[in-house]
């Protein structure tokens, strides 16, 4: 039982229980936008939308615990970002269910016990799974930067909250959001400072590489990015490290045990695309150098040597002796549709 006077309580509790079923989603959407900054959340077709939210606000920080019973999508673009009165860094924690967050040209899939930091000044999209329960901690950017000057390096990086420092932080946050309103007013700000200190320990104490399950996810995301940008001559260790905000050393480590290196993987995928295009009927008139250049090879001599080393013949020999469009699996390799090069947008 809460014995604090009403004027010392910071908790806001909201539920759709008392609302008509056909009003529940609209009301939930309004509450979510008020609690989590401005979002464009399209209306969904549903007969009812049983959901709830609990939130505490103090000193610019927002502690939120909310639910969504079915799949919902939303996005923050320039228009939504422009409505914010200040910049926030937000810790998103998945207590139940799953959620996919779109950050620029890559996605992060969070499942129960995972969390991630996102930046309110950058565009983002989300898609919830069924029966989501999400907790979040919105922190004024200046406050977190004061404590962790390089915290932006961790934005968009999935982290584990089931063990170690991550588990300690998520357990603490669950308890804090449930009992925050029971604290005397004088104890609330110190409790929030302690929470930020623990978050700092958690973020600063993340291992150089995450546990195997998260490492596999990150490896898949790096491979997906590579596949989409094979035609970019700048694709390499440095660009991957910059895009995923990881050190070059850790990008290399993601490929440890795969039997190849990052550079070799990029080279082999480019060679495979060139090998396919060289015998494409619609590209027959294109010179070997054009195809090589399209797939990121800027030095024709280097390309020819790499091709011969991989396939035992020169690109011209491969084109001359192979029937048109006879390359195995050619139609299943990304980058071409109906013989026309497809440029992917980030």
NUPATOR-443548 format. One record per residue (C-alpha): residue number from 1; chain; y, x, z. Coordinates in nm, 3 decimals. Each point is the difference from the previous one (the first is absolute). Layout:
<pts>
     k   c         v         u         w
   NUM   A         Y         X         Z
...
</pts>
This chain:
<pts>
     k   c         v         u         w
     1   A     0.000     0.000     0.000
     2   A     0.343     0.135    -0.094
     3   A     0.234     0.013     0.300
     4   A     0.303     0.140    -0.181
     5   A     0.317    -0.212    -0.032
     6   A     0.043    -0.154    -0.347
     7   A     0.298     0.220    -0.083
     8   A    -0.211     0.314     0.049
     9   A    -0.272    -0.108    -0.243
    10   A     0.006     0.152    -0.349
    11   A    -0.317    -0.151    -0.140
    12   A     0.011    -0.242    -0.292
    13   A    -0.319    -0.195    -0.053
    14   A    -0.045    -0.218    -0.306
    15   A    -0.293    -0.201    -0.138
    16   A    -0.059    -0.255    -0.274
    17   A    -0.202    -0.225     0.235
    18   A     0.268    -0.268     0.042
    19   A     0.101    -0.004    -0.368
    20   A    -0.125    -0.227    -0.276
    21   A    -0.263     0.184    -0.207
    22   A     0.213    -0.018    -0.316
    23   A     0.291     0.170     0.183
    24   A    -0.194     0.280     0.163
    25   A     0.016     0.263    -0.276
    26   A     0.373    -0.044    -0.064
    27   A     0.072     0.029     0.372
    28   A    -0.223     0.310     0.031
    29   A     0.178     0.163    -0.292
    30   A     0.340    -0.055     0.159
    31   A    -0.117     0.143     0.331
    32   A    -0.160     0.305    -0.162
    33   A     0.314     0.084    -0.197
    34   A     0.212    -0.031     0.314
    35   A    -0.238     0.227     0.191
    36   A    -0.076     0.263    -0.268
    37   A     0.322     0.035    -0.203
    38   A     0.051    -0.163    -0.339
    39   A    -0.306    -0.068    -0.219
    40   A    -0.066    -0.204    -0.313
    41   A    -0.318    -0.194     0.091
    42   A    -0.115    -0.241    -0.275
    43   A    -0.116    -0.346     0.103
    44   A    -0.376    -0.047     0.005
    45   A    -0.207    -0.311    -0.060
    46   A    -0.154    -0.099     0.334
    47   A    -0.058    -0.321     0.194
    48   A     0.082     0.167     0.332
    49   A     0.091     0.345     0.129
    50   A    -0.094     0.046     0.368
    51   A     0.178     0.315     0.117
    52   A     0.192     0.150     0.291
    53   A     0.244     0.276     0.086
    54   A     0.110     0.173     0.317
    55   A     0.297     0.236     0.003
    56   A     0.214     0.201     0.241
    57   A     0.338     0.151    -0.093
    58   A     0.185     0.258     0.203
    59   A     0.248     0.272    -0.087
    60   A    -0.053    -0.034    -0.375
    61   A    -0.380     0.021     0.031
    62   A    -0.227    -0.291    -0.095
    63   A    -0.358    -0.040     0.121
    64   A    -0.186    -0.262    -0.202
    65   A    -0.349    -0.151     0.006
    66   A    -0.063    -0.254    -0.278
    67   A    -0.285    -0.171    -0.183
    68   A    -0.064    -0.140    -0.349
    69   A    -0.312    -0.211    -0.069
    70   A    -0.026     0.056    -0.375
    71   A     0.114     0.230    -0.279
    72   A     0.377     0.037    -0.029
    73   A     0.206     0.238    -0.213
    74   A     0.356     0.124     0.028
    75   A     0.237     0.271    -0.117
    76   A     0.320     0.179     0.091
    77   A     0.217     0.108    -0.290
    78   A     0.361     0.107    -0.031
    79   A     0.134    -0.349     0.073
    80   A    -0.195    -0.032     0.324
    81   A     0.076     0.358     0.112
    82   A     0.373    -0.059    -0.055
    83   A    -0.004    -0.282     0.258
    84   A    -0.106     0.230     0.286
    85   A     0.267     0.097     0.249
    86   A    -0.164     0.336     0.074
    87   A    -0.299     0.212    -0.100
    88   A    -0.328    -0.025     0.188
    89   A    -0.324     0.192     0.014
    90   A    -0.284    -0.237     0.082
    91   A    -0.349     0.060     0.132
    92   A    -0.238    -0.261    -0.147
    93   A    -0.328    -0.040     0.194
    94   A    -0.297    -0.211    -0.106
    95   A    -0.161    -0.165     0.303
    96   A    -0.227    -0.229    -0.205
    97   A    -0.067    -0.047    -0.370
    98   A     0.153     0.215    -0.273
    99   A     0.317     0.051    -0.199
   100   A     0.093     0.190    -0.317
   101   A     0.345     0.158    -0.016
   102   A     0.154     0.100    -0.332
   103   A     0.227     0.303     0.017
   104   A     0.153     0.089    -0.335
   105   A    -0.287     0.083    -0.236
   106   A    -0.281     0.017     0.256
   107   A    -0.163    -0.233     0.250
   108   A    -0.130     0.047     0.352
   109   A    -0.275    -0.228     0.128
   110   A     0.001    -0.042     0.378
   111   A    -0.292    -0.148     0.189
   112   A    -0.054    -0.079     0.368
   113   A     0.098     0.291     0.222
   114   A     0.222     0.172    -0.258
   115   A     0.377     0.037    -0.002
   116   A     0.274     0.139    -0.221
   117   A     0.371     0.078     0.007
   118   A     0.230    -0.161    -0.260
   119   A     0.367     0.053    -0.079
   120   A     0.222    -0.308    -0.031
   121   A     0.225     0.177    -0.253
   122   A    -0.280     0.027    -0.256
   123   A    -0.148    -0.282    -0.212
   124   A    -0.335    -0.128     0.120
   125   A    -0.248    -0.281    -0.060
   126   A    -0.282    -0.145     0.209
   127   A    -0.308    -0.214    -0.046
   128   A    -0.183    -0.120     0.309
   129   A    -0.370    -0.066     0.028
   130   A    -0.150    -0.303     0.170
   131   A     0.060    -0.052     0.374
   132   A     0.251     0.279     0.048
   133   A     0.140     0.100     0.336
   134   A     0.269     0.264    -0.038
   135   A     0.204     0.176     0.266
   136   A     0.315     0.192    -0.085
   137   A     0.264     0.212     0.164
   138   A     0.338     0.005    -0.179
   139   A     0.203     0.303     0.105
   140   A     0.357     0.083    -0.109
   141   A    -0.037     0.294    -0.235
   142   A     0.257     0.212     0.185
   143   A    -0.192    -0.040     0.327
   144   A    -0.328     0.123    -0.144
   145   A     0.161     0.279    -0.202
   146   A     0.165     0.127     0.318
   147   A    -0.342     0.036     0.160
   148   A    -0.194     0.111    -0.312
   149   A     0.231     0.147    -0.268
   150   A    -0.283     0.023    -0.257
   151   A    -0.151    -0.341     0.067
   152   A     0.076    -0.115    -0.356
   153   A    -0.276     0.236    -0.116
   154   A    -0.248    -0.245     0.155
   155   A     0.130    -0.314    -0.171
   156   A    -0.274    -0.168    -0.204
   157   A    -0.283     0.201     0.154
   158   A    -0.287    -0.208     0.148
   159   A    -0.106     0.101     0.350
   160   A    -0.289    -0.085     0.228
   161   A     0.055    -0.196     0.321
   162   A    -0.355    -0.022     0.131
   163   A    -0.037     0.345     0.154
   164   A     0.205     0.284     0.146
   165   A     0.379    -0.016     0.014
   166   A     0.010    -0.283    -0.255
   167   A    -0.237    -0.210     0.212
   168   A     0.204     0.074     0.311
   169   A     0.319    -0.117    -0.173
   170   A    -0.152    -0.324    -0.133
   171   A    -0.157    -0.084     0.337
   172   A     0.335     0.063     0.169
   173   A     0.188    -0.214    -0.252
   174   A    -0.239    -0.293     0.038
   175   A     0.052     0.007     0.375
   176   A     0.375     0.049    -0.029
   177   A     0.060    -0.295    -0.230
   178   A    -0.214    -0.224     0.221
   179   A     0.163     0.101     0.330
   180   A     0.350     0.106    -0.102
   181   A     0.156    -0.322     0.126
   182   A    -0.156     0.056     0.343
   183   A     0.196     0.324     0.050
   184   A     0.323    -0.005     0.203
   185   A     0.303     0.034    -0.225
   186   A     0.072     0.351     0.131
   187   A    -0.350     0.117    -0.100
   188   A    -0.004    -0.121    -0.359
   189   A     0.213     0.269    -0.161
   190   A    -0.194     0.284     0.171
   191   A    -0.323    -0.167    -0.114
   192   A     0.123    -0.001    -0.360
   193   A     0.107     0.364     0.024
   194   A    -0.348     0.083     0.129
   195   A    -0.146    -0.190    -0.296
   196   A     0.207     0.205    -0.245
   197   A    -0.105     0.318     0.178
   198   A    -0.363    -0.101    -0.036
   199   A     0.057    -0.082    -0.367
   200   A     0.146     0.349    -0.041
   201   A    -0.310     0.152     0.157
   202   A    -0.217    -0.214    -0.228
   203   A     0.187     0.085    -0.321
   204   A     0.044     0.363     0.091
   205   A    -0.361     0.028     0.109
   206   A    -0.156    -0.141    -0.316
   207   A    -0.254     0.252    -0.133
   208   A     0.084     0.192    -0.316
   209   A    -0.248    -0.226    -0.175
   210   A    -0.100    -0.347     0.122
   211   A    -0.355    -0.098     0.101
   212   A    -0.256    -0.033    -0.285
   213   A     0.060    -0.371    -0.069
   214   A     0.376     0.045    -0.038
   215   A    -0.048     0.329    -0.183
   216   A    -0.213    -0.179    -0.259
   217   A     0.269    -0.266    -0.041
   218   A     0.269     0.263    -0.048
   219   A    -0.220     0.187    -0.250
   220   A    -0.043    -0.321    -0.199
   221   A     0.375    -0.061     0.002
   222   A     0.066     0.353    -0.126
   223   A    -0.258    -0.042    -0.276
   224   A     0.153    -0.333    -0.102
   225   A     0.345     0.159    -0.018
   226   A    -0.137     0.285    -0.211
   227   A    -0.166    -0.244    -0.242
   228   A     0.327    -0.189    -0.047
   229   A     0.203     0.316    -0.063
   230   A    -0.232     0.220    -0.210
   231   A     0.252    -0.003    -0.286
   232   A     0.274     0.144     0.223
   233   A     0.018     0.380    -0.051
   234   A     0.150     0.034     0.351
   235   A    -0.312    -0.143     0.164
   236   A    -0.146     0.257     0.237
   237   A    -0.036     0.111     0.360
   238   A     0.374     0.009     0.066
   239   A     0.069    -0.346    -0.143
   240   A    -0.297    -0.151     0.188
   241   A     0.112     0.159     0.328
   242   A     0.351    -0.136    -0.051
   243   A    -0.117    -0.348    -0.096
   244   A    -0.243    -0.041     0.291
   245   A     0.218     0.196     0.249
   246   A    -0.281     0.240     0.083
   247   A    -0.017     0.377    -0.007
   248   A    -0.150     0.163    -0.310
   249   A    -0.267     0.147     0.228
   250   A    -0.111    -0.345     0.112
   251   A    -0.002    -0.133    -0.356
   252   A    -0.243     0.281    -0.079
   253   A    -0.209    -0.089     0.306
   254   A    -0.041    -0.360    -0.118
   255   A    -0.209     0.135    -0.288
   256   A    -0.209     0.232     0.217
   257   A    -0.368    -0.085    -0.037
   258   A     0.047    -0.187    -0.330
   259   A    -0.117     0.294    -0.210
   260   A     0.339     0.046    -0.167
   261   A     0.362     0.084     0.073
   262   A     0.311    -0.211    -0.054
   263   A     0.111     0.205    -0.301
   264   A    -0.348    -0.002    -0.152
   265   A    -0.028    -0.377     0.049
   266   A     0.332    -0.058    -0.178
   267   A    -0.098     0.239    -0.282
   268   A    -0.344    -0.159    -0.045
   269   A     0.142    -0.353    -0.012
   270   A     0.260     0.106    -0.257
   271   A    -0.267     0.169    -0.210
   272   A    -0.213    -0.313     0.013
   273   A     0.290    -0.211    -0.124
   274   A     0.071     0.247    -0.282
   275   A    -0.370     0.007    -0.095
   276   A     0.001    -0.378    -0.026
   277   A     0.324    -0.022    -0.199
   278   A    -0.105     0.267    -0.250
   279   A    -0.265    -0.234    -0.143
   280   A     0.194    -0.324     0.036
   281   A     0.030    -0.178    -0.335
   282   A     0.360    -0.108     0.065
   283   A     0.105     0.354     0.097
   284   A    -0.179     0.181    -0.285
   285   A     0.332     0.088    -0.169
   286   A     0.138     0.166     0.310
   287   A    -0.012     0.377     0.019
   288   A    -0.204     0.164     0.273
   289   A     0.318     0.144     0.152
   290   A     0.158    -0.349     0.028
   291   A    -0.296    -0.135     0.192
   292   A    -0.013     0.305     0.225
   293   A     0.372    -0.023     0.072
   294   A    -0.023    -0.372     0.076
   295   A    -0.253     0.069     0.276
   296   A     0.207     0.269     0.170
   297   A    -0.112     0.318    -0.176
   298   A     0.316     0.191    -0.091
   299   A    -0.179     0.314    -0.126
   300   A    -0.228    -0.065    -0.301
   301   A    -0.179     0.334     0.037
   302   A    -0.081    -0.074     0.364
   303   A    -0.118    -0.349    -0.097
   304   A    -0.232     0.132    -0.271
   305   A    -0.156     0.255     0.234
   306   A    -0.048    -0.257     0.276
   307   A    -0.151    -0.250    -0.244
   308   A    -0.247     0.257    -0.137
   309   A    -0.096     0.106     0.352
   310   A    -0.067    -0.362     0.097
   311   A    -0.174    -0.127    -0.314
   312   A    -0.128     0.311    -0.184
   313   A     0.212    -0.048    -0.313
   314   A     0.363    -0.014    -0.104
   315   A     0.194    -0.328    -0.013
   316   A    -0.001     0.014    -0.382
   317   A    -0.376     0.059    -0.011
   318   A    -0.056    -0.295     0.234
   319   A     0.214    -0.225    -0.218
   320   A    -0.169     0.115    -0.324
   321   A    -0.362    -0.041     0.112
   322   A     0.024    -0.317     0.210
   323   A    -0.012    -0.349    -0.153
   324   A     0.321    -0.198     0.050
   325   A     0.018    -0.182     0.335
   326   A    -0.341     0.133     0.105
   327   A     0.104     0.161     0.326
   328   A    -0.209    -0.131     0.290
   329   A     0.189    -0.231     0.231
   330   A     0.319     0.038    -0.200
   331   A     0.100    -0.361     0.049
   332   A    -0.034     0.025     0.378
   333   A     0.239     0.289     0.062
   334   A     0.351    -0.109     0.105
   335   A     0.297     0.085    -0.223
   336   A    -0.091    -0.174    -0.326
   337   A    -0.032    -0.362    -0.098
   338   A    -0.112    -0.085    -0.352
   339   A     0.081     0.353    -0.118
   340   A     0.361    -0.021     0.124
   341   A     0.128     0.227     0.274
   342   A     0.107    -0.193     0.309
   343   A     0.281     0.141     0.211
   344   A    -0.034    -0.104     0.363
   345   A     0.310    -0.067     0.202
   346   A     0.029     0.132     0.352
</pts>
